[in-house]
Amino acid sequence: MTYCDKTAEQIRESMNSRYETNSAYTLNILWDQRRMEDLNQKTLDYIGDSPGRILEVCCGQGGSAAYLDPLADYTGVDLSDVAIALAQQAFPEFTYRQMDACQLDFEDGTFDTVIAKEAIEHLLEPARALAEWHRVLKPGGVLVLTTPNRDSLHLRINRQLGHQDFLCSYDHVKEFTYTEMVDLLESAGFSLVDSCGSFLMPYWGIAGVDSAVRHYTDHDEDVVDWLQDLGDRCGADYAFCMVIKARRL
């Protein structure tokens, strides 16, 4: 059963099982470690030095907490109660609550900043989630969102070769192109402020090519440096991941 065939409760149970093994979302590959570092840094750059009251959705075992000032007004929420318990244990200075990102238990206009890092592609109802994130933001509040790009160069090449699209992780429900993501944000009442790309993976997952270069793209420090630099240069349209800053109108 794929994630898009599961209910929210079934997904919660599946996530709990993964977190209980202490192996959920481990980063054993150099390029994946560097990609997450890059996404974290770009997220911090976009929220700025005065983010006000922060909500992070789908925060897992702590989300952005390790990169924030310990005095920050930060709340993290996740569907998995096991993840939330682990996050609260790791970062007792912050507030964590078990909650569905599509149905937030907060008053309207509670937060100045919402972070949704590698989150929306996991959700059954992305449009509903964006409406909720818009609702809990104050007017003029900022949403920083990162997500894999369905039009990343590797998938464009894959289509040109006549192969079927594929998701970059089995627990993704839907991945978006940059244009689709901007359209969804605007439909939810956000305006685009800025965007950038994170990493370029031109051969990732392509039959007959991926296996020949995977060791270098996964583990070689020089190649990972090139891929990070290329992601910065090519922007959100072609990069492996997009990073978007939007503002609530």
C-alpha positions in Angstrom: 0.0 0.0 0.0 1.5 3.4 -1.0 1.2 6.4 1.3 -1.5 8.0 -1.0 -3.7 4.9 -0.3 -3.4 5.2 3.5 -5.5 7.3 5.9 -3.9 9.9 8.1 -4.2 7.4 11.1 -2.5 4.7 9.1 0.3 7.1 8.1 0.7 8.1 11.8 1.0 4.4 12.8 3.6 3.8 10.1 5.6 6.8 11.1 5.5 5.8 14.8 6.8 2.4 13.8 9.7 3.9 11.9 10.6 6.3 14.7 10.5 3.5 17.3 13.3 1.8 15.4 15.6 4.9 15.7 16.3 4.6 12.0 13.8 7.1 10.6 15.2 9.6 8.2 18.8 8.8 8.9 21.3 10.6 6.7 24.0 8.1 5.8 25.0 9.5 2.4 27.2 12.5 2.0 25.1 14.3 -0.6 22.0 13.8 1.6 23.8 15.2 4.6 24.9 18.2 2.6 21.5 18.7 1.0 19.8 18.9 4.4 22.5 21.3 5.7 21.9 23.4 2.6 18.1 23.3 3.1 18.5 24.3 6.7 20.8 27.2 5.9 18.5 28.5 3.2 15.5 28.2 5.5 17.4 30.2 8.2 18.4 32.8 5.6 14.7 33.2 4.5 13.2 33.5 8.1 15.8 36.1 8.9 17.1 37.4 12.3 13.7 38.3 13.7 11.3 35.5 12.8 8.9 36.3 15.8 6.8 33.4 16.8 7.7 30.3 14.8 5.6 27.2 13.9 7.3 24.3 12.2 5.0 21.6 10.7 6.1 18.0 10.2 9.0 18.7 12.5 9.9 15.0 13.1 12.4 14.5 15.9 13.2 18.2 16.3 13.0 20.0 12.9 14.9 23.2 12.8 15.4 23.4 16.5 19.2 22.6 16.4 19.7 25.6 14.2 17.7 28.2 16.1 18.5 30.5 19.1 17.6 28.5 22.2 15.5 31.6 23.3 13.5 31.5 20.1 9.7 31.3 20.4 9.4 28.0 18.6 6.6 25.3 18.4 7.0 22.1 16.4 4.2 19.8 15.4 4.2 16.4 13.8 1.6 13.7 13.1 3.8 11.1 14.9 3.5 11.2 18.7 6.7 9.1 19.0 8.6 11.7 17.0 7.1 14.5 19.2 8.2 12.7 22.4 11.8 12.3 21.0 11.8 16.0 19.9 10.7 17.2 23.3 13.4 15.1 25.0 16.1 16.4 22.7 15.0 20.1 22.8 13.3 20.7 26.2 13.6 24.5 25.7 11.0 24.4 22.8 7.4 23.4 22.6 6.3 20.3 20.7 2.8 19.0 20.0 1.3 16.0 18.2 -0.9 17.5 15.5 -2.0 17.0 11.9 -0.5 19.6 9.6 -3.8 19.8 7.7 -5.8 20.5 10.9 -3.9 22.7 13.3 -5.2 23.4 16.8 -4.2 27.0 16.9 -6.1 30.3 16.8 -6.1 32.4 13.6 -3.0 34.6 13.3 -1.0 33.0 16.0 2.4 32.9 14.3 4.8 35.2 12.5 6.6 32.4 10.6 5.7 29.0 9.5 8.4 26.5 8.4 7.4 23.6 6.2 10.7 21.8 5.4 10.3 18.7 3.3 6.7 18.4 4.4 4.1 19.1 1.8 5.0 16.2 -0.4 4.1 13.8 2.5 0.6 15.2 3.0 -2.7 13.8 1.8 -4.3 17.2 1.4 -1.7 19.8 0.4 -4.2 22.5 -0.5 -5.9 22.1 2.8 -2.6 22.2 4.6 -1.6 25.5 2.9 -5.0 27.0 3.9 -4.3 26.0 7.5 -0.7 27.5 7.4 -2.2 30.7 6.0 -4.9 30.8 8.7 -2.5 30.5 11.6 -0.1 33.1 10.2 -0.5 36.8 11.0 -1.3 39.0 8.1 2.1 39.7 6.5 3.6 36.6 8.1 6.1 34.4 6.3 6.0 30.8 5.1 9.3 29.1 4.2 8.7 25.9 2.3 11.1 23.3 0.9 10.1 20.4 -1.2 11.5 18.1 -3.9 11.0 19.3 -7.5 8.9 17.2 -9.9 10.6 19.1 -12.8 14.2 18.6 -11.5 16.7 18.0 -14.3 16.9 14.3 -13.6 13.1 13.8 -14.1 13.1 16.0 -17.2 15.8 13.8 -18.7 14.0 10.7 -17.5 10.9 11.8 -19.5 12.9 12.6 -22.6 14.2 9.0 -22.5 10.6 7.8 -22.4 10.6 6.6 -18.8 7.7 7.1 -16.3 8.1 9.7 -13.6 9.0 8.4 -10.1 8.9 9.8 -6.6 12.2 10.4 -4.8 10.9 8.7 -1.7 8.3 5.9 -1.1 6.6 7.9 1.6 5.8 10.9 -0.6 2.2 11.3 -1.6 2.7 13.9 -4.3 5.6 16.0 -5.6 5.2 19.3 -7.4 6.9 21.3 -10.1 7.9 24.8 -9.2 5.1 26.3 -11.2 2.5 24.0 -9.5 3.8 25.0 -6.1 3.7 28.7 -6.8 0.1 28.3 -8.1 -0.9 26.4 -5.0 0.6 29.0 -2.8 -1.2 31.9 -4.6 -4.5 30.0 -4.5 -4.1 29.7 -0.7 -3.6 33.5 -0.4 0.2 33.8 -0.4 2.4 36.0 -2.5 5.8 34.8 -3.7 8.7 36.7 -2.1 11.7 34.7 -3.3 12.9 31.2 -4.3 16.1 29.3 -4.9 17.2 25.8 -5.7 19.1 23.2 -3.6 21.4 20.7 -5.4 21.3 19.6 -9.0 21.2 15.8 -9.5 21.1 15.3 -13.3 21.5 11.5 -13.3 19.6 10.5 -10.1 17.4 7.4 -10.7 17.9 7.3 -14.5 18.1 3.7 -15.7 21.5 2.8 -17.1 23.1 6.0 -15.8 22.4 6.3 -12.1 24.3 3.1 -11.2 27.4 4.2 -13.1 27.8 7.5 -11.3 26.0 7.0 -8.0 29.1 6.4 -6.0 30.4 9.8 -7.0 27.2 11.7 -6.6 26.5 10.1 -3.2 30.0 10.1 -1.6 32.6 12.0 -3.5 33.3 15.4 -1.8 34.3 17.2 -5.0 31.3 16.0 -6.9 28.9 16.8 -4.1 30.5 20.3 -4.1 29.7 20.7 -7.8 26.2 19.5 -7.3 25.5 22.0 -4.5 27.0 24.8 -6.6 25.0 23.9 -9.6 21.8 23.8 -7.5 22.5 27.3 -6.4 23.1 28.5 -10.0 20.1 26.8 -11.7 17.4 27.9 -9.3 14.1 26.4 -8.2 13.0 25.4 -11.8 15.6 22.8 -12.3 17.2 21.9 -8.9 16.5 18.7 -7.0 14.7 20.7 -4.3 13.0 24.1 -4.3 13.1 26.6 -1.4 10.3 29.2 -1.4 9.6 32.2 0.7 6.0 33.4 0.6 4.1 36.0 2.5 0.5 35.9 3.7 -1.5 38.6 2.0 
